[in-house]
Amino acid sequence: MSADPSKSAPEALFGDYDALLARMRAKLPGTSAAHERWQLPEPTLLVEGRQTVFQNFDEVCKVLDRDPAYVYKFLLGELGTAGSREAGRLTFKSRVAERQIVEKLEAFVEMFVICQECRRPDTKLVKEGRTTILQCSACGAHRPVRAYAAIKGPEIPAIEEGKEYEVNIVDVGNRGDGLAKVDRFVVFVPGTSKGQKVKVLIERVSGNRAFAKIVR
C-alpha cells in the first residue's frame, strides 16, 4: 500500500505523532491511569468508650502495599499510645481524633511509600545491611529511610484499664498526687507519697498517662 501523499514522510511511516507518544507513555512503568488516581484511603473509625478502633486498618495497609505490622508500629510510636491488632482492625487504647490518624498516615506515605523523584507509589522497602531502603520500580530511584522494626502479633500494653499493678511511687506531682513509672507510662496515684510501694487499680489511660487508685 502506498503512503498517503498528503502526509510527511515521518507521519506516513509512523502515523499520528500524538497517538504514538500516548502509546509509548502508556508502556512506561508507573504511568497507568490507576496510578494517576492513587490516593490514601480514608480510615473508618469507631469510638468504643475510651478506645478508638481503626476498622479498615488492614484494608488501608493493602492499598499502601506495606506490612500491617510496620504501619502499626509507626502509628503507635507517632501517636504515643498503646494498641493492639486483631481481625484486620487496629485498636488504640485511648481516644484518637480522625484528623490525627490521617496526618500520621499521610506522613507514613510520604516517608515510606511515595518516591521523592517521580512521586509514584510504585516502591518497596528492602534491607541493605542495617539500612532500610525505599526503592522505586517506576524510575529506579532509591533512598534510605528511618526504620520501624516489624513486630509479631498484637502488642501487649504495659498498662490496661481495669487491671491491678504493684508500683513504686518515685515522685510527687504539683497537685500532690504520687507519681509512678511503668514502662513509658506515668501513673498518677492520689494519697501516696514518694518512696511508697503500693498496689493500684488503673481507672483510666490517656496517651502515656494513667490514673489509678490504691487497692485497699
C-alpha positions in Angstrom: 0.0 0.0 0.0 1.4 3.4 -1.0 1.9 6.2 1.6 -0.7 9.0 1.8 0.9 11.8 -0.3 -0.8 14.4 1.9 1.4 13.4 4.9 5.0 14.0 5.6 7.5 11.1 5.5 7.6 10.6 9.3 3.8 10.7 9.6 3.4 8.3 6.7 5.8 5.8 8.4 4.8 6.1 12.0 1.3 7.6 12.0 0.0 10.4 14.2 2.7 11.6 16.5 0.4 12.3 19.5 -1.1 8.9 19.3 2.3 7.3 19.1 3.5 9.3 22.1 0.5 8.3 24.1 1.1 4.6 23.3 4.8 5.0 24.4 3.8 6.7 27.7 1.3 4.0 28.4 4.0 1.4 28.2 6.3 3.2 30.7 6.2 1.8 34.3 4.2 3.7 36.8 2.1 5.7 34.2 -1.2 3.8 34.3 -4.4 5.6 35.0 -4.7 3.6 38.2 -1.6 5.2 39.5 -2.7 8.6 38.4 -5.8 8.2 40.6 -4.0 6.6 43.6 -4.9 8.3 46.8 -4.8 7.5 50.5 -7.9 5.6 51.7 -10.0 7.2 54.4 -9.8 5.4 57.8 -13.1 4.1 59.2 -13.1 4.8 62.9 -15.3 3.6 65.8 -15.1 5.1 69.3 -15.7 2.5 72.0 -15.6 4.0 75.4 -12.1 5.4 75.8 -10.7 3.4 72.9 -10.6 4.2 69.2 -11.0 1.3 66.7 -9.5 1.7 63.2 -11.9 -0.7 61.5 -10.4 -0.9 58.0 -6.7 -0.9 59.1 -5.7 -4.0 57.1 -7.5 -2.7 54.0 -5.6 0.6 54.1 -2.3 -1.3 54.6 -3.2 -3.4 51.5 -3.6 -0.2 49.4 -0.3 1.1 50.8 1.3 -2.2 50.0 3.0 -2.3 53.3 3.2 -4.8 56.1 0.4 -4.0 58.6 2.9 -4.7 61.5 5.2 -2.0 60.1 2.3 0.6 59.8 1.0 -0.4 63.2 4.4 0.2 64.9 4.7 3.6 63.1 1.2 4.8 64.2 1.6 3.7 67.8 5.0 5.4 68.0 3.9 8.6 66.4 0.6 8.9 68.3 2.2 8.0 71.6 -0.4 5.4 72.6 -0.7 1.7 73.2 -2.8 -0.5 70.9 -3.5 -4.0 69.6 -4.3 -5.7 66.3 -7.0 -8.3 65.7 -9.2 -9.4 62.8 -7.9 -6.7 60.5 -8.6 -3.9 63.0 -6.3 -1.7 65.0 -7.5 -0.7 68.5 -5.9 2.4 70.1 -6.1 2.3 73.9 -7.1 5.9 74.0 -9.3 8.3 72.1 -7.6 9.5 68.9 -9.1 12.0 66.5 -9.6 11.1 62.8 -7.5 14.2 61.9 -4.5 12.8 63.9 -4.7 9.4 62.3 -5.0 10.9 58.8 -2.0 13.2 59.4 0.2 10.3 60.6 -0.9 8.1 57.6 0.0 10.9 55.3 3.4 11.2 57.0 3.9 7.4 56.6 3.1 7.6 52.9 5.5 10.5 52.4 8.3 8.7 54.2 7.7 5.0 53.3 5.6 4.8 50.1 6.0 7.8 47.7 9.1 8.1 45.6 10.6 11.5 46.1 11.9 11.6 42.5 8.8 10.7 40.4 6.1 10.9 43.1 4.8 7.5 42.3 3.7 4.8 44.9 5.4 2.0 43.0 8.0 1.4 45.7 9.1 -1.3 48.1 11.2 -1.4 51.3 14.4 -3.5 51.2 17.1 -4.1 53.7 20.7 -3.4 52.8 22.7 -4.4 55.8 21.3 -2.4 58.7 19.8 0.2 56.4 16.2 0.2 55.1 16.0 1.5 51.5 13.0 2.7 49.6 13.3 1.5 46.0 11.1 2.8 43.2 10.3 0.4 40.4 8.9 3.2 38.3 12.1 5.4 37.9 14.8 3.4 39.7 15.4 5.9 42.4 16.3 4.7 45.9 16.9 6.4 49.3 17.4 5.3 52.9 14.5 5.7 55.3 14.2 5.6 59.0 13.4 2.0 60.1 10.4 0.9 62.2 11.1 -2.6 63.3 8.3 -5.0 62.5 6.6 -6.8 65.4 5.0 -10.1 65.6 1.4 -10.4 66.8 -0.6 -7.9 68.9 1.3 -5.7 71.3 0.5 -6.3 75.0 0.3 -2.8 76.5 2.3 -2.2 79.7 -0.8 -0.9 81.4 -4.5 -1.6 80.9 -7.6 -0.1 82.3 -9.4 -2.2 85.0 -6.2 -4.1 85.9 -4.2 -4.0 89.1 -0.4 -3.4 89.4 2.1 -3.0 92.1 4.0 0.3 91.6 6.7 2.3 93.3 6.0 6.0 93.9 9.1 7.8 92.7 7.9 11.4 92.9 5.0 13.7 93.8 3.2 15.9 91.2 2.2 19.6 91.5 -1.2 18.6 92.8 0.1 16.3 95.4 -0.5 13.0 93.7 2.1 10.3 93.8 3.8 9.5 90.5 4.9 6.0 89.5 6.6 4.9 86.2 5.6 1.8 84.4 7.3 1.3 81.1 6.6 4.6 79.2 3.6 5.4 81.3 3.4 7.9 84.2 0.8 6.7 86.7 -0.9 9.3 89.0 -1.9 7.8 92.4 -3.7 10.2 94.8 -3.0 9.8 98.5 0.5 8.4 98.2 4.0 9.8 98.9 7.5 9.3 97.5 9.1 6.0 98.4 5.9 4.0 98.9 5.2 0.7 97.2 1.5 0.2 96.6 -1.0 -1.9 94.7 -3.2 0.2 92.4 -6.2 -0.3 90.1 -5.9 1.5 86.8 -9.1 3.6 86.3 -8.2 5.5 83.1 -5.4 5.6 80.4 -4.8 8.7 78.3 -1.9 8.7 75.9 1.2 7.9 78.1 -0.6 8.8 81.3 -2.6 6.6 83.6 -4.8 7.4 86.6 -5.1 4.9 89.4 -6.4 4.4 92.9 -4.9 2.4 95.8 -6.3 -1.1 96.2 -7.2 -1.4 99.9 
